[in-house]
């Protein structure tokens, strides 16, 4: 029994190492329009994200300038899951991801936060300044995406599933553990929320792309929070943003 278990563990470790070694290669690739391999690039990015441990589920996609869900007045077009059961549907299984990607070739994908990871969501300009500072200081920064023209998302280890259930913050409170004034423009996605992952497309023609790939380990969010809060405060002061970088709520958070 022991030998078989050891062999299985060794095989799992070898498989994960193989996946991880491919992540940087996949992320450097770009689809060649003349070769028609955009679907291969899309699948590779999704598999790389799932291999990094981020659970995925299919999401709506652009339909012209609106949303594929055909909901009149959809508040977050092409930014929300297809299924109301997205929290239980999310998966990192490569076979499942590939089947979804092939069956729904236009679908965007979301990752549910608060299970494995949280996301610190900030204005794009503030995020770029914070990312530059963090890298210059030698801080271990995890995966980072640029989401459309206005937001940057920092993926971190989750604080949404502590041993003491009274300690977790629902998503509605994540943007202000104390007050919004302390962290203008910052939203903390934890349990009950989700974000788009690359290579998502938005109705305005913008996309969601990796700025720092999913091969980077998830850091403790507190190691990033000071730099992000400082950058957000400076951004709000320079732009005169008194609405604290309001960002439309993910849909649907509750059902």
Secondary structure as the mmCIF struct_conf table of DSSP 4:
data_model
#
loop_
_struct_conf.conf_type_id
_struct_conf.id
_struct_conf.beg_label_comp_id
_struct_conf.beg_label_asym_id
_struct_conf.beg_label_seq_id
_struct_conf.end_label_comp_id
_struct_conf.end_label_asym_id
_struct_conf.end_label_seq_id
HELX_RH_AL_P HELX_RH_AL_P1 UNK A 2 UNK A 28
TURN_TY1_P TURN_TY1_P1 UNK A 33 UNK A 36
HELX_RH_AL_P HELX_RH_AL_P2 UNK A 38 UNK A 51
TURN_TY1_P TURN_TY1_P2 UNK A 52 UNK A 53
STRN STRN1 UNK A 56 UNK A 59
STRN STRN2 UNK A 62 UNK A 63
TURN_TY1_P TURN_TY1_P3 UNK A 64 UNK A 65
STRN STRN3 UNK A 66 UNK A 67
TURN_TY1_P TURN_TY1_P4 UNK A 68 UNK A 69
TURN_TY1_P TURN_TY1_P5 UNK A 72 UNK A 73
TURN_TY1_P TURN_TY1_P6 UNK A 75 UNK A 78
BEND BEND1 UNK A 79 UNK A 80
STRN STRN4 UNK A 81 UNK A 81
BEND BEND2 UNK A 82 UNK A 83
TURN_TY1_P TURN_TY1_P7 UNK A 84 UNK A 85
HELX_RH_AL_P HELX_RH_AL_P3 UNK A 86 UNK A 89
STRN STRN5 UNK A 91 UNK A 91
HELX_RH_AL_P HELX_RH_AL_P4 UNK A 94 UNK A 103
BEND BEND3 UNK A 104 UNK A 104
TURN_TY1_P TURN_TY1_P8 UNK A 105 UNK A 106
STRN STRN6 UNK A 108 UNK A 112
BEND BEND4 UNK A 113 UNK A 116
STRN STRN7 UNK A 117 UNK A 123
HELX_RH_AL_P HELX_RH_AL_P5 UNK A 124 UNK A 136
TURN_TY1_P TURN_TY1_P9 UNK A 137 UNK A 138
STRN STRN8 UNK A 144 UNK A 147
TURN_TY1_P TURN_TY1_P10 UNK A 148 UNK A 150
STRN STRN9 UNK A 151 UNK A 157
BEND BEND5 UNK A 160 UNK A 161
BEND BEND6 UNK A 163 UNK A 164
HELX_RH_3T_P HELX_RH_3T_P1 UNK A 165 UNK A 167
HELX_LH_PP_P HELX_LH_PP_P1 UNK A 168 UNK A 170
HELX_RH_AL_P HELX_RH_AL_P6 UNK A 171 UNK A 174
TURN_TY1_P TURN_TY1_P11 UNK A 175 UNK A 176
BEND BEND7 UNK A 177 UNK A 178
HELX_RH_3T_P HELX_RH_3T_P2 UNK A 180 UNK A 183
TURN_TY1_P TURN_TY1_P12 UNK A 184 UNK A 185
STRN STRN10 UNK A 187 UNK A 189
TURN_TY1_P TURN_TY1_P13 UNK A 191 UNK A 192
STRN STRN11 UNK A 194 UNK A 197
TURN_TY1_P TURN_TY1_P14 UNK A 198 UNK A 199
STRN STRN12 UNK A 201 UNK A 201
TURN_TY1_P TURN_TY1_P15 UNK A 203 UNK A 204
BEND BEND8 UNK A 205 UNK A 205
STRN STRN13 UNK A 207 UNK A 207
STRN STRN14 UNK A 208 UNK A 212
TURN_TY1_P TURN_TY1_P16 UNK A 214 UNK A 215
BEND BEND9 UNK A 216 UNK A 216
HELX_LH_PP_P HELX_LH_PP_P2 UNK A 217 UNK A 218
STRN STRN15 UNK A 219 UNK A 219
HELX_LH_PP_P HELX_LH_PP_P3 UNK A 220 UNK A 220
TURN_TY1_P TURN_TY1_P17 UNK A 221 UNK A 221
HELX_RH_AL_P HELX_RH_AL_P7 UNK A 222 UNK A 239
TURN_TY1_P TURN_TY1_P18 UNK A 240 UNK A 240
TURN_TY1_P TURN_TY1_P19 UNK A 242 UNK A 243
BEND BEND10 UNK A 245 UNK A 245
HELX_LH_PP_P HELX_LH_PP_P4 UNK A 248 UNK A 250
TURN_TY1_P TURN_TY1_P20 UNK A 251 UNK A 252
BEND BEND11 UNK A 253 UNK A 253
#
